[in-house]
Amino acid sequence: MLIAAIVVECAVAVVAVLGALKGRPHLYGFALTFAIYVLYDLGRLLHWNVSEGILSVLFLVASLSALVAAWGLYKEKA
């Protein structure tokens, strides 16, 4: 199940980058968010020894990135 999640998260990150390259730069925020999710899940899969503090900072960055991206999309002209 974890491998499937990693594959889906990678796909979301790639699609977000492709969308950003087509003129929707706010999608880079979603790409960063899902790239962080991939790192976290790879760490779990490969049993990386990472402190809780680092994980907390990563999730804060991911959440802020998603918030900025969502706000940018909200403010984007239709």
N, C-alpha and C positions, 0 to 999 in steps of 0.2 A: 504494500500500500504506500509506503514511504517513497519508493522509487517512482511510482505513478505520480505522486504529488510533485516530486522534483521535475519530472518530465513536463507536467502541466505548467508548473511555475516557470520553467525555462521557456516554454512556448508563449506564455503571456508576456514575458520580458521581451522576447524577440518581436512579437507582434506590436508591442508598445513602441519599441525602437523604430520599427518600420513605419508606424503611424507618425511618429515624431519627425522622421526624415521627410515625410510628405507634407510638412507644413503645420503640424500640430505639436509644437515643442513641449506642451504641458505633459504629453505622454511620456517624456523622459522620466518624470517623477514616478509614474507607475512602473516603468522599466527598472528604476532603482529599487523601488519597494520589492518587486518580485525577485530581483537579483539577490537582495538581502535574504529573502525567504529561502532561496536556493542554497545560499551559503549556510544558513541555519540548519536546514534539513540535511545537507551533505555532512555537516558536522555531527549531527545525530547518527546518520547512517555509518559514518566512518569512525565514530567514537573519538572525535577530537576532544582534547582537554582544553575547554574554554571556560573562563570564569563567568560567573553570573553577571558581574558588572559589565563585561563586554557585551553579553547578550542583551542586557537591558538597554545599553546605548544603541546597539544595532536596531532593536525594535523601536526605540524612540525615533531614530533617523528614518526608519521605514514608515512609521506612522506620520511623521511630519512631511515626508516626501509625498505620500499619498494625499495628505490634506492639501498641500500646495498644488498638486496636480489637479485635484478635484475642484479647488477654488478657481484655478486657471480655466478649466473647462466650463465651469459655471459662468465665468465672466466673458468667455469667448463669444464673439458675435456669431449668430447662426447663419 
